[in-house]
Amino acid sequence: MPISELMSKGIELMFLGMGTVFVFLAVLVFAVSKMSELAQKFEKSQPQPQTSQPTMAATNNDHIAAISAAVHQYRSKHK
């Protein structure tokens, strides 16, 4: 086989492979976008459960007290 024939077969194979990958990725992007639209449609139709969240002030005060106690204990042991 001459070199030019090998090069033409190689280039032909390269374009075939790249074309296959491009088509696959295009189909994948299309499918994912449609699935996303479908999921958003179903998510909007379901009611959101109401959850009671603790107040931030009480949580922050508890955290601050625990951190202050830990810092005080650390400083008293490492003087």
C-alpha positions in Angstrom: 0.0 0.0 0.0 1.4 3.4 -0.9 1.8 6.0 1.8 -0.8 8.3 0.2 -3.4 5.6 0.3 -2.7 4.9 3.9 -2.9 8.6 4.7 -6.3 8.9 3.0 -7.6 5.9 4.8 -6.3 7.3 8.1 -7.9 10.7 7.5 -11.2 9.0 6.4 -11.1 7.0 9.6 -10.3 10.1 11.7 -13.3 12.0 10.3 -15.6 9.0 10.7 -14.6 8.7 14.4 -14.8 12.5 15.1 -18.2 12.6 13.3 -19.5 9.7 15.4 -18.3 11.4 18.6 -19.9 14.7 17.6 -23.2 13.1 16.8 -23.2 11.2 20.0 -22.4 14.3 22.1 -25.1 16.3 20.2 -27.7 13.6 21.0 -26.5 13.5 24.6 -26.8 17.3 25.1 -30.3 17.2 23.5 -31.4 14.3 25.7 -30.1 15.9 28.9 -31.7 19.2 28.2 -35.1 17.6 27.5 -34.8 15.5 30.7 -34.0 18.7 32.6 -37.1 20.4 31.3 -39.2 17.4 32.1 -37.8 17.2 35.7 -38.5 20.9 36.3 -42.0 20.5 35.0 -42.7 17.6 37.5 -40.9 19.4 40.3 -43.1 22.5 40.0 -46.3 20.4 40.0 -45.5 18.8 43.3 -46.3 20.8 46.5 -43.3 21.7 48.6 -43.4 20.4 52.2 -43.5 23.1 54.9 -40.6 22.7 57.3 -40.2 24.6 60.5 -36.6 26.0 60.8 -35.1 26.9 64.1 -34.5 30.5 64.7 -31.0 31.6 63.9 -30.6 33.7 67.0 -31.1 30.7 69.4 -28.8 28.5 67.3 -26.1 31.2 67.1 -26.2 31.9 70.8 -25.8 28.2 71.6 -22.9 28.0 69.2 -21.3 31.1 70.6 -21.6 29.8 74.1 -20.1 26.4 73.2 -17.2 28.1 71.3 -16.5 30.5 74.2 -16.4 27.7 76.7 -14.0 25.7 74.5 -11.7 28.6 74.0 -11.7 29.4 77.8 -10.9 25.8 78.6 -8.1 25.7 76.0 -6.6 28.9 77.3 -6.7 27.8 80.9 -4.9 24.5 80.1 -2.3 26.0 77.8 -0.9 29.0 79.8 
